[in-house]
Amino acid sequence: CLALLPLQQNLALAAAQARVDEAQALLSAVDGLDRPTLDAGLDGDAQTVRLSSGSDDIDVGVGAGLLFGWLPDLFGGQARQEQAARALVKERIAARDDLKRQIIGDTISLYLDYQRTQNQLSLLAQSLELQQQILELVEQRFNVGLAAQFDVSRSEAQLARTRAQIAPLNADLV
């Protein structure tokens, strides 16, 4: 789709997506603060100990542990943090989507302006061709005495005005 081309390379949209990702990471960090946690750990090491008799003794140690934690949300602070984080995610998604719609709308508007200018240039080219033919006819009539110099001057001026309209339209295309 033509309107999606600038979305893939748009830095403002990439920044908006990064803000959404940041808000989602924040939500992940605060989500579930009021739930109990359980961490397990296993640790092991081995050491070689030189005894006074000159022989080596290997000392092996293994440890395991469980850690249970729970922080009750007595005053609702954790719930408010989670609500705020969810609201931030929604707000940033809406801002990103709004920016995307704006970019698509601007792209479509620019494309329509381009097409309109192309059509105007095409019509001007046809008009120039017709005005050139009219000028030639008026000059022929003037040469045989059927037209006044004023008619020739008017046809030349009209042709010049039409030519003058081309440069600004070409500038709009750039």
KOLTI-957228 format. One line per field, with one value per atom (N, C-alpha, C, CB): residue in one letter; x, y, z; residue number from 1; atom name. Coordinates in steps of 0.2 Angstrom, whole numbers. Last residue first. Glycine has a CB too. Layout:
residu: a,...
c1: X,...
c2: Y,...
c3: Z,...
num: NUM,...
atome: CA,...
END
This chain:
residu: v,v,v,v,l,l,l,l,d,d,d,d,a,a,a,a,n,n,n,n,l,l,l,l,p,p,p,p,a,a,a,a,i,i,i,i,q,q,q,q,a,a,a,a,r,r,r,r,t,t,t,t,r,r,r,r,a,a,a,a,l,l,l,l,q,q,q,q,a,a,a,a,e,e,e,e,s,s,s,s,r,r,r,r,s,s,s,s,v,v,v,v,d,d,d,d,f,f,f,f,q,q,q,q,a,a,a,a,a,a,a,a,l,l,l,l,g,g,g,g,v,v,v,v,n,n,n,n,f,f,f,f,r,r,r,r,q,q,q,q,e,e,e,e,v,v,v,v,l,l,l,l,e,e,e,e,l,l,l,l,i,i,i,i,q,q,q,q,q,q,q,q,q,q,q,q,l,l,l,l,e,e,e,e,l,l,l,l,s,s,s,s,q,q,q,q,a,a,a,a,l,l,l,l,l,l,l,l,s,s,s,s,l,l,l,l,q,q,q,q,n,n,n,n,q,q,q,q,t,t,t,t,r,r,r,r,q,q,q,q,y,y,y,y,d,d,d,d,l,l,l,l,y,y,y,y,l,l,l,l,s,s,s,s,i,i,i,i,t,t,t,t,d,d,d,d,g,g,g,g,i,i,i,i,i,i,i,i,q,q,q,q,r,r,r,r,k,k,k,k,l,l,l,l,d,d,d,d,d,d,d,d,r,r,r,r,a,a,a,a,a,a,a,a,i,i,i,i,r,r,r,r,e,e,e,e,k,k,k,k,v,v,v,v,l,l,l,l,a,a,a,a,r,r,r,r,a,a,a,a,a,a,a,a,q,q,q,q,e,e,e,e,q,q,q,q,r,r,r,r,a,a,a,a,q,q,q,q,g,g,g,g,g,g,g,g,f,f,f,f,l,l,l,l,d,d,d,d,p,p,p,p,l,l,l,l,w,w,w,w,g,g,g,g,f,f,f,f,l,l,l,l,l,l,l,l,g,g,g,g,a,a,a,a,g,g,g,g,v,v,v,v,g,g,g,g,v,v,v,v,d,d,d,d,i,i,i,i,d,d,d,d,d,d,d,d,s,s,s,s,g,g,g,g,s,s,s,s,s,s,s,s,l,l,l,l,r,r,r,r,v,v,v,v,t,t,t,t,q,q,q,q,a,a,a,a,d,d,d,d,g,g,g,g,d,d,d,d,l,l,l,l,g,g,g,g,a,a,a,a,d,d,d,d,l,l,l,l,t,t,t,t,p,p,p,p,r,r,r,r,d,d,d,d,l,l,l,l,g,g,g,g,d,d,d,d,v,v,v,v,a,a,a,a,s,s,s,s,l,l,l,l,l,l,l,l,a,a,a,a,q,q,q,q,a,a,a,a,e,e,e,e,d,d,d,d,v,v,v,v,r,r,r,r,a,a,a,a,q,q,q,q,a,a,a,a,a,a,a,a,a,a,a,a,l,l,l,l,a,a,a,a,l,l,l,l,n,n,n,n,q,q,q,q,q,q,q,q,l,l,l,l,p,p,p,p,l,l,l,l,l,l,l,l,a,a,a,a,l,l,l,l,c,c,c,c
c1: 43,50,50,55,31,32,39,33,32,28,29,20,39,42,38,43,29,35,39,40,21,18,24,13,29,27,25,22,31,36,34,40,18,21,26,24,13,10,14,3,20,22,19,20,12,19,21,24,1,0,7,-3,6,3,3,-4,10,15,13,18,-2,2,8,6,-7,-11,-6,-17,2,1,-2,-3,-1,5,5,10,-15,-13,-6,-14,-12,-17,-15,-24,-5,-2,-6,-2,-15,-8,-5,-3,-24,-26,-20,-30,-17,-19,-21,-25,-15,-10,-11,-4,-30,-26,-20,-31,-34,-34,-29,-31,-33,-40,-40,-42,-21,-25,-32,-26,-12,-17,-21,-21,-6,-2,-6,2,-17,-14,-10,-9,-19,-24,-22,-30,-7,-9,-14,-11,-9,-3,-4,4,-19,-20,-15,-20,-13,-19,-20,-26,-4,-2,-7,0,-12,-7,-5,-1,-18,-22,-18,-26,-7,-11,-15,-15,-4,1,-2,6,-16,-14,-9,-12,-14,-20,-18,-26,-2,-3,-8,-4,-7,-1,-1,6,-16,-18,-13,-20,-8,-14,-16,-20,-1,2,-3,6,-11,-8,-4,-3,-15,-20,-16,-25,-3,-5,-10,-9,-3,3,1,9,-14,-14,-8,-13,-10,-16,-16,-22,1,2,-4,3,-7,-2,0,4,-14,-18,-13,-20,-4,-8,-12,-13,1,5,1,10,-10,-8,-3,-4,-11,-17,-14,-23,1,0,-6,-2,-2,4,3,10,-13,-14,-8,-14,-6,-12,-13,-18,3,5,0,7,-6,-1,1,4,-12,-16,-12,-20,-1,-5,-9,-9,2,7,4,12,-10,-8,-3,-5,-10,-15,-13,-21,2,2,-4,1,-2,3,3,10,-12,-14,-8,-15,-4,-9,-11,-15,3,7,2,10,-7,-3,1,2,-12,-16,-12,-21,-1,-3,-8,-7,0,5,3,12,-12,-11,-6,-9,-10,-16,-14,-22,1,2,-4,1,-5,1,2,7,-14,-16,-11,-19,-5,-10,-12,-16,1,5,1,9,-10,-7,-2,-2,-13,-18,-15,-23,-1,-3,-8,-5,-2,4,2,10,-14,-13,-8,-13,-9,-15,-15,-21,0,3,-3,4,-8,-3,-1,3,-18,-19,-14,-26,-14,-17,-19,-13,-9,-14,-18,-11,-4,-6,-11,-8,9,2,1,-2,21,20,13,25,30,24,23,18,41,40,33,45,52,45,44,40,65,64,57,69,75,69,68,63,91,86,80,90,105,99,95,95,122,117,111,120,137,131,125,128,154,148,142,150,168,162,157,160,185,179,174,181,197,193,186,191,214,207,202,206,230,225,218,225,244,239,234,236,252,254,250,261,248,251,254,247,240,247,251,247,231,232,239,229,224,230,231,237,209,212,219,207,199,205,208,210,182,188,193,188,167,172,178,173,150,157,161,159,133,138,145,137,116,123,128,124,101,105,112,103,85,92,96,95,69,73,80,70,56,63,66,67,40,44,51,40,29,34,38,39,11,17,22,15,6,6,12,6,8,4,3,-3,14,18,14,19,9,9,13,12,17,11,13,10,28,23,18,21,34,38,33,43,25,27,31,32,24,18,21,13,37,35,29,33,35,40,39,47,26,24,29,24,33,27,25,21,42,44,39,47,34,38,40,44,30,25,28,21,42,38,33,35,44,49,46,55,34,34,39,36,39,32,32,26,50,51,44,53,45,49,50,56,38,34,38,31,49,44,40,40,55,59,54,65,49,48,51,40,50,56,55,59,37,43,49,44,29,29,35,22,31,35,34,32,22,29,33,31,9,13,20,11,3,3,7,-4,3,7,8,4,4,0,4,-5
c2: 97,96,95,101,102,95,93,93,115,112,104,113,119,119,116,127,117,112,113,114,127,121,116,119,138,137,130,142,136,136,135,142,138,131,131,130,150,146,140,145,156,158,154,165,151,148,150,151,159,152,149,149,172,171,163,174,170,171,170,178,168,163,164,162,181,175,169,174,188,190,184,196,184,183,184,188,188,181,180,179,202,199,192,201,204,206,202,213,201,197,198,199,211,204,199,202,223,222,214,226,222,221,219,227,214,220,218,225,204,205,211,199,204,202,203,195,205,211,210,215,195,196,202,190,195,196,197,189,192,199,200,200,179,184,191,183,174,173,178,166,178,180,180,177,169,177,180,179,157,159,166,155,157,156,158,149,158,164,163,163,146,152,158,153,137,137,143,131,142,142,142,137,138,145,146,147,123,127,134,126,122,120,123,112,127,130,128,128,117,124,128,128,106,106,113,102,111,109,109,102,112,118,117,121,99,104,110,106,95,92,96,85,103,103,100,100,98,105,106,109,84,86,93,84,87,84,85,76,93,97,94,98,81,87,92,91,73,71,77,66,80,79,77,73,80,87,85,90,66,70,76,71,65,61,65,54,73,75,71,73,66,73,75,77,54,54,61,51,59,55,55,48,63,68,65,70,51,56,61,60,44,41,47,36,53,51,49,46,51,58,57,62,38,40,47,41,38,34,36,27,46,48,45,48,38,44,47,49,27,26,33,22,34,31,30,24,38,43,40,46,25,30,35,33,20,17,21,10,29,29,25,26,26,33,33,38,13,14,21,14,14,10,12,3,22,25,21,25,13,19,23,25,4,2,8,-2,12,9,7,3,15,21,18,24,2,6,12,9,0,-4,-1,-11,10,9,5,7,6,12,12,18,-6,-7,0,-8,-1,-6,-6,-13,6,9,5,11,1,1,5,4,-2,5,6,10,-15,-13,-6,-12,-26,-20,-17,-20,-37,-35,-28,-37,-45,-38,-36,-33,-59,-57,-50,-61,-73,-66,-64,-61,-86,-84,-77,-89,-95,-88,-87,-83,-109,-106,-100,-111,-117,-113,-111,-107,-127,-125,-121,-132,-131,-128,-126,-121,-141,-140,-136,-146,-143,-140,-139,-134,-153,-152,-149,-158,-154,-152,-150,-147,-166,-162,-161,-165,-165,-167,-163,-167,-171,-167,-170,-165,-174,-176,-171,-183,-169,-168,-171,-172,-168,-174,-174,-180,-156,-156,-162,-155,-155,-157,-156,-164,-144,-147,-149,-144,-145,-143,-147,-143,-139,-143,-141,-145,-137,-134,-140,-129,-133,-138,-135,-144,-129,-127,-133,-121,-123,-128,-126,-134,-119,-117,-123,-111,-114,-120,-117,-126,-107,-106,-112,-100,-99,-105,-104,-112,-89,-89,-96,-83,-83,-89,-89,-95,-71,-73,-79,-67,-66,-69,-71,-75,-50,-57,-60,-60,-36,-39,-46,-36,-35,-33,-36,-26,-37,-43,-41,-48,-25,-30,-36,-33,-17,-16,-21,-9,-22,-22,-21,-16,-22,-28,-28,-31,-8,-11,-18,-12,-5,-2,-6,5,-11,-13,-11,-11,-2,-9,-13,-13,9,9,2,13,6,8,7,15,3,-2,-1,-4,16,11,5,9,22,25,20,32,16,15,17,19,21,14,12,10,34,33,26,35,32,35,33,42,28,23,25,23,39,33,28,30,47,49,43,55,41,41,43,46,30,36,36,37,19,22,29,24,13,9,12,4,24,21,17,18,26,30,28,38,15,16,20,18,16,13,13,5,21,26,22,27,11,17,21,21,-6,0,6,0
c3: -36,-33,-25,-35,-39,-40,-37,-47,-39,-34,-34,-35,-50,-43,-38,-42,-59,-59,-53,-65,-56,-55,-55,-61,-59,-52,-51,-50,-74,-69,-62,-70,-80,-80,-74,-86,-81,-76,-75,-78,-92,-86,-80,-84,-103,-102,-95,-107,-101,-100,-99,-106,-104,-98,-96,-97,-118,-113,-106,-113,-124,-124,-119,-131,-122,-119,-119,-123,-129,-122,-119,-121,-142,-140,-132,-143,-143,-144,-141,-151,-143,-138,-138,-139,-154,-148,-142,-147,-164,-164,-157,-169,-162,-161,-160,-167,-165,-158,-157,-156,-178,-174,-167,-175,-185,-183,-179,-179,-200,-192,-191,-189,-213,-210,-203,-212,-220,-219,-216,-226,-221,-227,-226,-229,-209,-215,-221,-216,-200,-200,-207,-194,-203,-205,-205,-200,-198,-205,-207,-207,-185,-188,-196,-187,-181,-181,-185,-174,-183,-187,-187,-185,-173,-180,-185,-181,-162,-163,-171,-159,-162,-163,-165,-156,-160,-166,-167,-166,-147,-152,-159,-151,-140,-141,-146,-134,-141,-145,-145,-140,-134,-140,-144,-141,-121,-125,-132,-122,-118,-119,-123,-112,-116,-121,-123,-119,-105,-111,-117,-111,-96,-98,-105,-93,-94,-97,-99,-91,-88,-94,-97,-92,-76,-81,-88,-79,-70,-72,-77,-66,-67,-71,-74,-68,-58,-64,-69,-63,-48,-51,-58,-47,-44,-46,-50,-40,-40,-45,-48,-43,-29,-34,-40,-32,-20,-23,-29,-17,-18,-21,-24,-17,-10,-17,-21,-15,1,-4,-11,-1,6,4,-1,10,9,4,2,8,19,13,8,15,29,26,19,30,32,30,26,35,38,32,29,34,48,43,37,46,56,53,48,59,59,55,52,59,67,61,57,63,78,74,67,77,83,81,76,86,88,82,79,85,98,92,86,94,106,103,97,108,110,106,103,111,117,111,107,113,127,122,116,125,134,131,126,137,138,133,130,137,146,140,135,142,156,152,146,156,161,158,154,163,167,162,158,165,177,171,165,174,185,181,176,186,189,186,182,190,197,191,186,193,206,202,196,205,213,209,204,214,218,213,209,217,227,222,216,224,236,232,226,237,245,238,233,237,258,256,249,259,258,263,261,270,250,247,252,240,257,256,254,262,249,252,251,249,251,250,253,252,247,249,247,246,251,249,252,253,245,248,246,245,248,245,249,246,244,248,244,250,246,242,247,240,244,247,243,250,246,242,247,239,246,249,244,253,248,244,248,239,249,253,248,258,248,244,248,237,253,255,251,263,251,249,251,241,262,257,256,260,272,265,260,264,285,283,276,284,285,288,286,295,269,276,278,277,259,260,267,257,250,256,257,263,237,239,245,233,236,238,239,244,227,230,231,224,229,228,230,231,225,226,225,222,226,226,228,231,221,222,221,217,225,223,225,227,221,223,221,220,226,223,226,224,225,227,223,227,230,225,229,224,229,233,227,237,222,222,226,215,220,226,227,226,209,215,221,215,196,201,207,197,187,187,192,180,187,192,193,192,175,182,188,181,165,167,174,162,165,167,169,161,159,166,169,166,147,152,159,149,142,143,147,136,141,145,147,142,131,138,143,138,120,123,130,119,118,120,123,113,115,121,123,120,103,109,115,107,95,97,103,91,94,98,99,93,87,94,98,94,75,79,86,75,71,73,77,66,69,74,76,71,58,65,70,64,46,50,57,50,38,39,43,33,38,39,41,33,33,40,42,41,20,25,32,24,15,13,18,6,17,22,21,22,5,11,17,14,-4,-5,2,-10,0,0,0,6
num: 174,174,174,174,173,173,173,173,172,172,172,172,171,171,171,171,170,170,170,170,169,169,169,169,168,168,168,168,167,167,167,167,166,166,166,166,165,165,165,165,164,164,164,164,163,163,163,163,162,162,162,162,161,161,161,161,160,160,160,160,159,159,159,159,158,158,158,158,157,157,157,157,156,156,156,156,155,155,155,155,154,154,154,154,153,153,153,153,152,152,152,152,151,151,151,151,150,150,150,150,149,149,149,149,148,148,148,148,147,147,147,147,146,146,146,146,145,145,145,145,144,144,144,144,143,143,143,143,142,142,142,142,141,141,141,141,140,140,140,140,139,139,139,139,138,138,138,138,137,137,137,137,136,136,136,136,135,135,135,135,134,134,134,134,133,133,133,133,132,132,132,132,131,131,131,131,130,130,130,130,129,129,129,129,128,128,128,128,127,127,127,127,126,126,126,126,125,125,125,125,124,124,124,124,123,123,123,123,122,122,122,122,121,121,121,121,120,120,120,120,119,119,119,119,118,118,118,118,117,117,117,117,116,116,116,116,115,115,115,115,114,114,114,114,113,113,113,113,112,112,112,112,111,111,111,111,110,110,110,110,109,109,109,109,108,108,108,108,107,107,107,107,106,106,106,106,105,105,105,105,104,104,104,104,103,103,103,103,102,102,102,102,101,101,101,101,100,100,100,100,99,99,99,99,98,98,98,98,97,97,97,97,96,96,96,96,95,95,95,95,94,94,94,94,93,93,93,93,92,92,92,92,91,91,91,91,90,90,90,90,89,89,89,89,88,88,88,88,87,87,87,87,86,86,86,86,85,85,85,85,84,84,84,84,83,83,83,83,82,82,82,82,81,81,81,81,80,80,80,80,79,79,79,79,78,78,78,78,77,77,77,77,76,76,76,76,75,75,75,75,74,74,74,74,73,73,73,73,72,72,72,72,71,71,71,71,70,70,70,70,69,69,69,69,68,68,68,68,67,67,67,67,66,66,66,66,65,65,65,65,64,64,64,64,63,63,63,63,62,62,62,62,61,61,61,61,60,60,60,60,59,59,59,59,58,58,58,58,57,57,57,57,56,56,56,56,55,55,55,55,54,54,54,54,53,53,53,53,52,52,52,52,51,51,51,51,50,50,50,50,49,49,49,49,48,48,48,48,47,47,47,47,46,46,46,46,45,45,45,45,44,44,44,44,43,43,43,43,42,42,42,42,41,41,41,41,40,40,40,40,39,39,39,39,38,38,38,38,37,37,37,37,36,36,36,36,35,35,35,35,34,34,34,34,33,33,33,33,32,32,32,32,31,31,31,31,30,30,30,30,29,29,29,29,28,28,28,28,27,27,27,27,26,26,26,26,25,25,25,25,24,24,24,24,23,23,23,23,22,22,22,22,21,21,21,21,20,20,20,20,19,19,19,19,18,18,18,18,17,17,17,17,16,16,16,16,15,15,15,15,14,14,14,14,13,13,13,13,12,12,12,12,11,11,11,11,10,10,10,10,9,9,9,9,8,8,8,8,7,7,7,7,6,6,6,6,5,5,5,5,4,4,4,4,3,3,3,3,2,2,2,2,1,1,1,1
atome: N,CA,C,CB,N,CA,C,CB,N,CA,C,CB,N,CA,C,CB,N,CA,C,CB,N,CA,C,CB,N,CA,C,CB,N,CA,C,CB,N,CA,C,CB,N,CA,C,CB,N,CA,C,CB,N,CA,C,CB,N,CA,C,CB,N,CA,C,CB,N,CA,C,CB,N,CA,C,CB,N,CA,C,CB,N,CA,C,CB,N,CA,C,CB,N,CA,C,CB,N,CA,C,CB,N,CA,C,CB,N,CA,C,CB,N,CA,C,CB,N,CA,C,CB,N,CA,C,CB,N,CA,C,CB,N,CA,C,CB,N,CA,C,CB,N,CA,C,CB,N,CA,C,CB,N,CA,C,CB,N,CA,C,CB,N,CA,C,CB,N,CA,C,CB,N,CA,C,CB,N,CA,C,CB,N,CA,C,CB,N,CA,C,CB,N,CA,C,CB,N,CA,C,CB,N,CA,C,CB,N,CA,C,CB,N,CA,C,CB,N,CA,C,CB,N,CA,C,CB,N,CA,C,CB,N,CA,C,CB,N,CA,C,CB,N,CA,C,CB,N,CA,C,CB,N,CA,C,CB,N,CA,C,CB,N,CA,C,CB,N,CA,C,CB,N,CA,C,CB,N,CA,C,CB,N,CA,C,CB,N,CA,C,CB,N,CA,C,CB,N,CA,C,CB,N,CA,C,CB,N,CA,C,CB,N,CA,C,CB,N,CA,C,CB,N,CA,C,CB,N,CA,C,CB,N,CA,C,CB,N,CA,C,CB,N,CA,C,CB,N,CA,C,CB,N,CA,C,CB,N,CA,C,CB,N,CA,C,CB,N,CA,C,CB,N,CA,C,CB,N,CA,C,CB,N,CA,C,CB,N,CA,C,CB,N,CA,C,CB,N,CA,C,CB,N,CA,C,CB,N,CA,C,CB,N,CA,C,CB,N,CA,C,CB,N,CA,C,CB,N,CA,C,CB,N,CA,C,CB,N,CA,C,CB,N,CA,C,CB,N,CA,C,CB,N,CA,C,CB,N,CA,C,CB,N,CA,C,CB,N,CA,C,CB,N,CA,C,CB,N,CA,C,CB,N,CA,C,CB,N,CA,C,CB,N,CA,C,CB,N,CA,C,CB,N,CA,C,CB,N,CA,C,CB,N,CA,C,CB,N,CA,C,CB,N,CA,C,CB,N,CA,C,CB,N,CA,C,CB,N,CA,C,CB,N,CA,C,CB,N,CA,C,CB,N,CA,C,CB,N,CA,C,CB,N,CA,C,CB,N,CA,C,CB,N,CA,C,CB,N,CA,C,CB,N,CA,C,CB,N,CA,C,CB,N,CA,C,CB,N,CA,C,CB,N,CA,C,CB,N,CA,C,CB,N,CA,C,CB,N,CA,C,CB,N,CA,C,CB,N,CA,C,CB,N,CA,C,CB,N,CA,C,CB,N,CA,C,CB,N,CA,C,CB,N,CA,C,CB,N,CA,C,CB,N,CA,C,CB,N,CA,C,CB,N,CA,C,CB,N,CA,C,CB,N,CA,C,CB,N,CA,C,CB,N,CA,C,CB,N,CA,C,CB,N,CA,C,CB,N,CA,C,CB,N,CA,C,CB,N,CA,C,CB,N,CA,C,CB,N,CA,C,CB,N,CA,C,CB,N,CA,C,CB,N,CA,C,CB,N,CA,C,CB,N,CA,C,CB,N,CA,C,CB,N,CA,C,CB,N,CA,C,CB,N,CA,C,CB,N,CA,C,CB,N,CA,C,CB,N,CA,C,CB,N,CA,C,CB,N,CA,C,CB,N,CA,C,CB,N,CA,C,CB,N,CA,C,CB,N,CA,C,CB,N,CA,C,CB,N,CA,C,CB,N,CA,C,CB,N,CA,C,CB,N,CA,C,CB,N,CA,C,CB,N,CA,C,CB,N,CA,C,CB,N,CA,C,CB
END
